[in-house]
Every structure is written in C-alpha cells, then in structure tokens.
Amino acid sequence: EDRTAAISWAKAAIDAGESEESVSMQLQSTGWSASQSKAIIDLSKR
C-alpha cells in the first residue's frame, strides 16, 4: 500500500539523518497533503 511504503521510506530517510521538515516536503511533493505527511512521519517513528 502507498501509505505503508511512504512510512517505510520516511523511517529510512529520518534514520539516515534527513530532517522531518525535509521528509515532509518530499512527501508533499509526491502528492501527500501536509497533514498526511505529518501522520506518516509520526507513524514512521514508532
């Protein structure tokens, strides 16, 4: 599922040292809304 893939990608990006802001902007550039991006980042940190 797209959201599952996005969560996995966000987790890897944050683990690699990307800022949450950068990850959020990249998610939004691929079509996620700001609120969806925040939720994806929150889920990726669990």
mmCIF file as Biopython writes it, N, C-alpha, C and O atoms, coordinates in Angstrom:
data_model
#
loop_
_atom_site.group_PDB
_atom_site.id
_atom_site.type_symbol
_atom_site.label_atom_id
_atom_site.label_alt_id
_atom_site.label_comp_id
_atom_site.label_asym_id
_atom_site.label_entity_id
_atom_site.label_seq_id
_atom_site.pdbx_PDB_ins_code
_atom_site.Cartn_x
_atom_site.Cartn_y
_atom_site.Cartn_z
_atom_site.occupancy
_atom_site.B_iso_or_equiv
_atom_site.auth_seq_id
_atom_site.auth_asym_id
_atom_site.pdbx_PDB_model_num
ATOM 1   N N  . GLU A ? 1  ? 0.843  -1.207 0.000  1.0 0.0 1  A 1 
ATOM 2   C CA . GLU A ? 1  ? 0.000  0.000  0.000  1.0 0.0 1  A 1 
ATOM 3   C C  . GLU A ? 1  ? 0.877  1.255  0.000  1.0 0.0 1  A 1 
ATOM 4   O O  . GLU A ? 1  ? 1.967  1.261  0.572  1.0 0.0 1  A 1 
ATOM 5   N N  . ASP A ? 2  ? 0.400  2.292  -0.632 1.0 0.0 2  A 1 
ATOM 6   C CA . ASP A ? 2  ? 1.184  3.525  -0.753 1.0 0.0 2  A 1 
ATOM 7   C C  . ASP A ? 2  ? 1.594  4.083  0.599  1.0 0.0 2  A 1 
ATOM 8   O O  . ASP A ? 2  ? 2.739  4.497  0.785  1.0 0.0 2  A 1 
ATOM 9   N N  . ARG A ? 3  ? 0.651  4.095  1.553  1.0 0.0 3  A 1 
ATOM 10  C CA . ARG A ? 3  ? 0.977  4.691  2.846  1.0 0.0 3  A 1 
ATOM 11  C C  . ARG A ? 3  ? 2.044  3.878  3.561  1.0 0.0 3  A 1 
ATOM 12  O O  . ARG A ? 3  ? 2.945  4.443  4.180  1.0 0.0 3  A 1 
ATOM 13  N N  . THR A ? 4  ? 1.950  2.561  3.482  1.0 0.0 4  A 1 
ATOM 14  C CA . THR A ? 4  ? 2.952  1.705  4.114  1.0 0.0 4  A 1 
ATOM 15  C C  . THR A ? 4  ? 4.330  1.962  3.521  1.0 0.0 4  A 1 
ATOM 16  O O  . THR A ? 4  ? 5.323  2.037  4.245  1.0 0.0 4  A 1 
ATOM 17  N N  . ALA A ? 5  ? 4.382  2.098  2.201  1.0 0.0 5  A 1 
ATOM 18  C CA . ALA A ? 5  ? 5.658  2.384  1.537  1.0 0.0 5  A 1 
ATOM 19  C C  . ALA A ? 5  ? 6.184  3.746  1.962  1.0 0.0 5  A 1 
ATOM 20  O O  . ALA A ? 5  ? 7.384  3.914  2.179  1.0 0.0 5  A 1 
ATOM 21  N N  . ALA A ? 6  ? 5.284  4.720  2.079  1.0 0.0 6  A 1 
ATOM 22  C CA . ALA A ? 6  ? 5.698  6.067  2.482  1.0 0.0 6  A 1 
ATOM 23  C C  . ALA A ? 6  ? 6.242  6.062  3.907  1.0 0.0 6  A 1 
ATOM 24  O O  . ALA A ? 6  ? 7.229  6.739  4.195  1.0 0.0 6  A 1 
ATOM 25  N N  . ILE A ? 7  ? 5.606  5.303  4.801  1.0 0.0 7  A 1 
ATOM 26  C CA . ILE A ? 7  ? 6.081  5.210  6.184  1.0 0.0 7  A 1 
ATOM 27  C C  . ILE A ? 7  ? 7.470  4.576  6.214  1.0 0.0 7  A 1 
ATOM 28  O O  . ILE A ? 7  ? 8.357  5.054  6.922  1.0 0.0 7  A 1 
ATOM 29  N N  . SER A ? 8  ? 7.661  3.506  5.450  1.0 0.0 8  A 1 
ATOM 30  C CA . SER A ? 8  ? 8.972  2.851  5.406  1.0 0.0 8  A 1 
ATOM 31  C C  . SER A ? 8  ? 10.035 3.798  4.872  1.0 0.0 8  A 1 
ATOM 32  O O  . SER A ? 8  ? 11.145 3.869  5.400  1.0 0.0 8  A 1 
ATOM 33  N N  . TRP A ? 9  ? 9.677  4.529  3.813  1.0 0.0 9  A 1 
ATOM 34  C CA . TRP A ? 9  ? 10.627 5.480  3.229  1.0 0.0 9  A 1 
ATOM 35  C C  . TRP A ? 9  ? 10.957 6.592  4.225  1.0 0.0 9  A 1 
ATOM 36  O O  . TRP A ? 9  ? 12.121 6.961  4.380  1.0 0.0 9  A 1 
ATOM 37  N N  . ALA A ? 10 ? 9.938  7.125  4.897  1.0 0.0 10 A 1 
ATOM 38  C CA . ALA A ? 10 ? 10.160 8.212  5.855  1.0 0.0 10 A 1 
ATOM 39  C C  . ALA A ? 10 ? 11.054 7.744  6.995  1.0 0.0 10 A 1 
ATOM 40  O O  . ALA A ? 10 ? 11.945 8.476  7.428  1.0 0.0 10 A 1 
ATOM 41  N N  . LYS A ? 11 ? 10.820 6.523  7.484  1.0 0.0 11 A 1 
ATOM 42  C CA . LYS A ? 11 ? 11.652 5.980  8.563  1.0 0.0 11 A 1 
ATOM 43  C C  . LYS A ? 11 ? 13.106 5.894  8.116  1.0 0.0 11 A 1 
ATOM 44  O O  . LYS A ? 11 ? 14.012 6.291  8.848  1.0 0.0 11 A 1 
ATOM 45  N N  . ALA A ? 12 ? 13.323 5.372  6.910  1.0 0.0 12 A 1 
ATOM 46  C CA . ALA A ? 12 ? 14.688 5.241  6.397  1.0 0.0 12 A 1 
ATOM 47  C C  . ALA A ? 12 ? 15.336 6.609  6.218  1.0 0.0 12 A 1 
ATOM 48  O O  . ALA A ? 12 ? 16.511 6.788  6.537  1.0 0.0 12 A 1 
ATOM 49  N N  . ALA A ? 13 ? 14.579 7.569  5.711  1.0 0.0 13 A 1 
ATOM 50  C CA . ALA A ? 13 ? 15.127 8.908  5.470  1.0 0.0 13 A 1 
ATOM 51  C C  . ALA A ? 13 ? 15.510 9.582  6.784  1.0 0.0 13 A 1 
ATOM 52  O O  . ALA A ? 13 ? 16.584 10.176 6.888  1.0 0.0 13 A 1 
ATOM 53  N N  . ILE A ? 14 ? 14.638 9.493  7.784  1.0 0.0 14 A 1 
ATOM 54  C CA . ILE A ? 14 ? 14.929 10.104 9.085  1.0 0.0 14 A 1 
ATOM 55  C C  . ILE A ? 14 ? 16.108 9.389  9.744  1.0 0.0 14 A 1 
ATOM 56  O O  . ILE A ? 14 ? 16.980 10.031 10.328 1.0 0.0 14 A 1 
ATOM 57  N N  . ASP A ? 15 ? 16.130 8.060  9.649  1.0 0.0 15 A 1 
ATOM 58  C CA . ASP A ? 15 ? 17.259 7.301  10.206 1.0 0.0 15 A 1 
ATOM 59  C C  . ASP A ? 15 ? 18.573 7.690  9.534  1.0 0.0 15 A 1 
ATOM 60  O O  . ASP A ? 15 ? 19.633 7.642  10.158 1.0 0.0 15 A 1 
ATOM 61  N N  . ALA A ? 16 ? 18.500 8.075  8.255  1.0 0.0 16 A 1 
ATOM 62  C CA . ALA A ? 16 ? 19.698 8.459  7.505  1.0 0.0 16 A 1 
ATOM 63  C C  . ALA A ? 16 ? 20.110 9.906  7.769  1.0 0.0 16 A 1 
ATOM 64  O O  . ALA A ? 16 ? 21.105 10.387 7.225  1.0 0.0 16 A 1 
ATOM 65  N N  . GLY A ? 17 ? 19.335 10.595 8.609  1.0 0.0 17 A 1 
ATOM 66  C CA . GLY A ? 17 ? 19.728 11.940 9.002  1.0 0.0 17 A 1 
ATOM 67  C C  . GLY A ? 17 ? 18.950 13.075 8.355  1.0 0.0 17 A 1 
ATOM 68  O O  . GLY A ? 17 ? 19.259 14.245 8.585  1.0 0.0 17 A 1 
ATOM 69  N N  . GLU A ? 18 ? 17.941 12.745 7.545  1.0 0.0 18 A 1 
ATOM 70  C CA . GLU A ? 18 ? 17.105 13.795 6.959  1.0 0.0 18 A 1 
ATOM 71  C C  . GLU A ? 18 ? 16.262 14.439 8.060  1.0 0.0 18 A 1 
ATOM 72  O O  . GLU A ? 18 ? 15.842 13.766 9.001  1.0 0.0 18 A 1 
ATOM 73  N N  . SER A ? 19 ? 16.020 15.731 7.938  1.0 0.0 19 A 1 
ATOM 74  C CA . SER A ? 19 ? 15.146 16.400 8.904  1.0 0.0 19 A 1 
ATOM 75  C C  . SER A ? 19 ? 13.694 16.025 8.611  1.0 0.0 19 A 1 
ATOM 76  O O  . SER A ? 19 ? 13.345 15.682 7.482  1.0 0.0 19 A 1 
ATOM 77  N N  . GLU A ? 20 ? 12.853 16.095 9.651  1.0 0.0 20 A 1 
ATOM 78  C CA . GLU A ? 20 ? 11.433 15.822 9.440  1.0 0.0 20 A 1 
ATOM 79  C C  . GLU A ? 20 ? 10.842 16.816 8.450  1.0 0.0 20 A 1 
ATOM 80  O O  . GLU A ? 20 ? 9.970  16.464 7.655  1.0 0.0 20 A 1 
ATOM 81  N N  . GLU A ? 21 ? 11.319 18.062 8.501  1.0 0.0 21 A 1 
ATOM 82  C CA . GLU A ? 21 ? 10.811 19.074 7.568  1.0 0.0 21 A 1 
ATOM 83  C C  . GLU A ? 21 ? 11.120 18.685 6.127  1.0 0.0 21 A 1 
ATOM 84  O O  . GLU A ? 21 ? 10.271 18.807 5.245  1.0 0.0 21 A 1 
ATOM 85  N N  . SER A ? 22 ? 12.346 18.214 5.899  1.0 0.0 22 A 1 
ATOM 86  C CA . SER A ? 22 ? 12.742 17.787 4.554  1.0 0.0 22 A 1 
ATOM 87  C C  . SER A ? 22 ? 11.905 16.597 4.095  1.0 0.0 22 A 1 
ATOM 88  O O  . SER A ? 22 ? 11.438 16.556 2.957  1.0 0.0 22 A 1 
ATOM 89  N N  . VAL A ? 23 ? 11.722 15.636 4.988  1.0 0.0 23 A 1 
ATOM 90  C CA . VAL A ? 23 ? 10.923 14.456 4.655  1.0 0.0 23 A 1 
ATOM 91  C C  . VAL A ? 23 ? 9.488  14.875 4.330  1.0 0.0 23 A 1 
ATOM 92  O O  . VAL A ? 23 ? 8.896  14.384 3.369  1.0 0.0 23 A 1 
ATOM 93  N N  . SER A ? 24 ? 8.933  15.783 5.134  1.0 0.0 24 A 1 
ATOM 94  C CA . SER A ? 24 ? 7.573  16.260 4.905  1.0 0.0 24 A 1 
ATOM 95  C C  . SER A ? 24 ? 7.442  16.938 3.542  1.0 0.0 24 A 1 
ATOM 96  O O  . SER A ? 24 ? 6.480  16.700 2.812  1.0 0.0 24 A 1 
ATOM 97  N N  . MET A ? 25 ? 8.413  17.779 3.208  1.0 0.0 25 A 1 
ATOM 98  C CA . MET A ? 25 ? 8.373  18.465 1.912  1.0 0.0 25 A 1 
ATOM 99  C C  . MET A ? 25 ? 8.443  17.462 0.758  1.0 0.0 25 A 1 
ATOM 100 O O  . MET A ? 25 ? 7.755  17.611 -0.252 1.0 0.0 25 A 1 
ATOM 101 N N  . GLN A ? 26 ? 9.282  16.445 0.926  1.0 0.0 26 A 1 
ATOM 102 C CA . GLN A ? 26 ? 9.404  15.435 -0.133 1.0 0.0 26 A 1 
ATOM 103 C C  . GLN A ? 26 ? 8.109  14.631 -0.273 1.0 0.0 26 A 1 
ATOM 104 O O  . GLN A ? 26 ? 7.688  14.321 -1.387 1.0 0.0 26 A 1 
ATOM 105 N N  . LEU A ? 27 ? 7.481  14.295 0.851  1.0 0.0 27 A 1 
ATOM 106 C CA . LEU A ? 27 ? 6.197  13.591 0.786  1.0 0.0 27 A 1 
ATOM 107 C C  . LEU A ? 27 ? 5.157  14.454 0.079  1.0 0.0 27 A 1 
ATOM 108 O O  . LEU A ? 27 ? 4.410  13.970 -0.771 1.0 0.0 27 A 1 
ATOM 109 N N  . GLN A ? 28 ? 5.115  15.740 0.440  1.0 0.0 28 A 1 
ATOM 110 C CA . GLN A ? 28 ? 4.130  16.629 -0.180 1.0 0.0 28 A 1 
ATOM 111 C C  . GLN A ? 28 ? 4.390  16.782 -1.676 1.0 0.0 28 A 1 
ATOM 112 O O  . GLN A ? 28 ? 3.453  16.936 -2.460 1.0 0.0 28 A 1 
ATOM 113 N N  . SER A ? 29 ? 5.660  16.740 -2.071 1.0 0.0 29 A 1 
ATOM 114 C CA . SER A ? 29 ? 5.978  16.881 -3.498 1.0 0.0 29 A 1 
ATOM 115 C C  . SER A ? 29 ? 5.522  15.662 -4.292 1.0 0.0 29 A 1 
ATOM 116 O O  . SER A ? 29 ? 5.380  15.735 -5.513 1.0 0.0 29 A 1 
ATOM 117 N N  . THR A ? 30 ? 5.292  14.537 -3.604 1.0 0.0 30 A 1 
ATOM 118 C CA . THR A ? 30 ? 4.817  13.344 -4.304 1.0 0.0 30 A 1 
ATOM 119 C C  . THR A ? 30 ? 3.309  13.159 -4.157 1.0 0.0 30 A 1 
ATOM 120 O O  . THR A ? 30 ? 2.766  12.129 -4.558 1.0 0.0 30 A 1 
ATOM 121 N N  . GLY A ? 31 ? 2.630  14.160 -3.579 1.0 0.0 31 A 1 
ATOM 122 C CA . GLY A ? 31 ? 1.171  14.128 -3.590 1.0 0.0 31 A 1 
ATOM 123 C C  . GLY A ? 31 ? 0.474  13.970 -2.254 1.0 0.0 31 A 1 
ATOM 124 O O  . GLY A ? 31 ? -0.754 14.026 -2.193 1.0 0.0 31 A 1 
ATOM 125 N N  . TRP A ? 32 ? 1.229  13.774 -1.180 1.0 0.0 32 A 1 
ATOM 126 C CA . TRP A ? 32 ? 0.601  13.697 0.137  1.0 0.0 32 A 1 
ATOM 127 C C  . TRP A ? 32 ? 0.296  15.109 0.630  1.0 0.0 32 A 1 
ATOM 128 O O  . TRP A ? 32 ? 1.021  16.053 0.312  1.0 0.0 32 A 1 
ATOM 129 N N  . SER A ? 33 ? -0.775 15.250 1.404  1.0 0.0 33 A 1 
ATOM 130 C CA . SER A ? 33 ? -1.090 16.552 1.995  1.0 0.0 33 A 1 
ATOM 131 C C  . SER A ? 33 ? -0.176 16.789 3.194  1.0 0.0 33 A 1 
ATOM 132 O O  . SER A ? 33 ? 0.504  15.874 3.658  1.0 0.0 33 A 1 
ATOM 133 N N  . ALA A ? 34 ? -0.169 18.025 3.687  1.0 0.0 34 A 1 
ATOM 134 C CA . ALA A ? 34 ? 0.661  18.343 4.854  1.0 0.0 34 A 1 
ATOM 135 C C  . ALA A ? 34 ? 0.256  17.496 6.055  1.0 0.0 34 A 1 
ATOM 136 O O  . ALA A ? 34 ? 1.115  16.980 6.769  1.0 0.0 34 A 1 
ATOM 137 N N  . SER A ? 35 ? -1.045 17.351 6.281  1.0 0.0 35 A 1 
ATOM 138 C CA . SER A ? 35 ? -1.483 16.562 7.438  1.0 0.0 35 A 1 
ATOM 139 C C  . SER A ? 35 ? -1.160 15.080 7.258  1.0 0.0 35 A 1 
ATOM 140 O O  . SER A ? 35 ? -0.804 14.402 8.222  1.0 0.0 35 A 1 
ATOM 141 N N  . GLN A ? 36 ? -1.282 14.575 6.034  1.0 0.0 36 A 1 
ATOM 142 C CA . GLN A ? 36 ? -0.903 13.183 5.775  1.0 0.0 36 A 1 
ATOM 143 C C  . GLN A ? 36 ? 0.590  12.988 5.993  1.0 0.0 36 A 1 
ATOM 144 O O  . GLN A ? 36 ? 1.017  11.980 6.555  1.0 0.0 36 A 1 
ATOM 145 N N  . SER A ? 37 ? 1.379  13.955 5.547  1.0 0.0 37 A 1 
ATOM 146 C CA . SER A ? 37 ? 2.829  13.859 5.711  1.0 0.0 37 A 1 
ATOM 147 C C  . SER A ? 37 ? 3.201  13.793 7.182  1.0 0.0 37 A 1 
ATOM 148 O O  . SER A ? 37 ? 4.052  12.996 7.578  1.0 0.0 37 A 1 
ATOM 149 N N  . LYS A ? 38 ? 2.557  14.640 7.999  1.0 0.0 38 A 1 
ATOM 150 C CA . LYS A ? 38 ? 2.837  14.638 9.435  1.0 0.0 38 A 1 
ATOM 151 C C  . LYS A ? 38 ? 2.476  13.286 10.040 1.0 0.0 38 A 1 
ATOM 152 O O  . LYS A ? 38 ? 3.226  12.749 10.856 1.0 0.0 38 A 1 
ATOM 153 N N  . ALA A ? 39 ? 1.338  12.738 9.647  1.0 0.0 39 A 1 
ATOM 154 C CA . ALA A ? 39 ? 0.913  11.439 10.172 1.0 0.0 39 A 1 
ATOM 155 C C  . ALA A ? 39 ? 1.889  10.340 9.757  1.0 0.0 39 A 1 
ATOM 156 O O  . ALA A ? 39 ? 2.223  9.467  10.558 1.0 0.0 39 A 1 
ATOM 157 N N  . ILE A ? 40 ? 2.343  10.384 8.507  1.0 0.0 40 A 1 
ATOM 158 C CA . ILE A ? 40 ? 3.308  9.386  8.028  1.0 0.0 40 A 1 
ATOM 159 C C  . ILE A ? 40 ? 4.589  9.465  8.847  1.0 0.0 40 A 1 
ATOM 160 O O  . ILE A ? 40 ? 5.131  8.439  9.257  1.0 0.0 40 A 1 
ATOM 161 N N  . ILE A ? 41 ? 5.078  10.687 9.089  1.0 0.0 41 A 1 
ATOM 162 C CA . ILE A ? 41 ? 6.300  10.857 9.880  1.0 0.0 41 A 1 
ATOM 163 C C  . ILE A ? 41 ? 6.084  10.357 11.307 1.0 0.0 41 A 1 
ATOM 164 O O  . ILE A ? 41 ? 6.944  9.674  11.865 1.0 0.0 41 A 1 
ATOM 165 N N  . ASP A ? 42 ? 4.934  10.696 11.898 1.0 0.0 42 A 1 
ATOM 166 C CA . ASP A ? 42 ? 4.645  10.218 13.260 1.0 0.0 42 A 1 
ATOM 167 C C  . ASP A ? 42 ? 4.646  8.694  13.303 1.0 0.0 42 A 1 
ATOM 168 O O  . ASP A ? 42 ? 5.224  8.103  14.214 1.0 0.0 42 A 1 
ATOM 169 N N  . LEU A ? 43 ? 4.007  8.054  12.330 1.0 0.0 43 A 1 
ATOM 170 C CA . LEU A ? 43 ? 3.954  6.594  12.296 1.0 0.0 43 A 1 
ATOM 171 C C  . LEU A ? 43 ? 5.332  5.989  12.065 1.0 0.0 43 A 1 
ATOM 172 O O  . LEU A ? 43 ? 5.637  4.910  12.573 1.0 0.0 43 A 1 
ATOM 173 N N  . SER A ? 44 ? 6.161  6.687  11.298 1.0 0.0 44 A 1 
ATOM 174 C CA . SER A ? 44 ? 7.494  6.147  10.998 1.0 0.0 44 A 1 
ATOM 175 C C  . SER A ? 44 ? 8.383  6.122  12.234 1.0 0.0 44 A 1 
ATOM 176 O O  . SER A ? 44 ? 9.383  5.405  12.262 1.0 0.0 44 A 1 
ATOM 177 N N  . LYS A ? 45 ? 8.028  6.900  13.259 1.0 0.0 45 A 1 
ATOM 178 C CA . LYS A ? 45 ? 8.857  6.979  14.468 1.0 0.0 45 A 1 
ATOM 179 C C  . LYS A ? 45 ? 8.461  5.950  15.516 1.0 0.0 45 A 1 
ATOM 180 O O  . LYS A ? 45 ? 9.069  5.902  16.585 1.0 0.0 45 A 1 
ATOM 181 N N  . ARG A ? 46 ? 7.459  5.130  15.237 1.0 0.0 46 A 1 
ATOM 182 C CA . ARG A ? 46 ? 7.017  4.145  16.226 1.0 0.0 46 A 1 
ATOM 183 C C  . ARG A ? 46 ? 7.923  2.931  16.254 1.0 0.0 46 A 1 
ATOM 184 O O  . ARG A ? 46 ? 7.691  2.006  17.032 1.0 0.0 46 A 1 
#
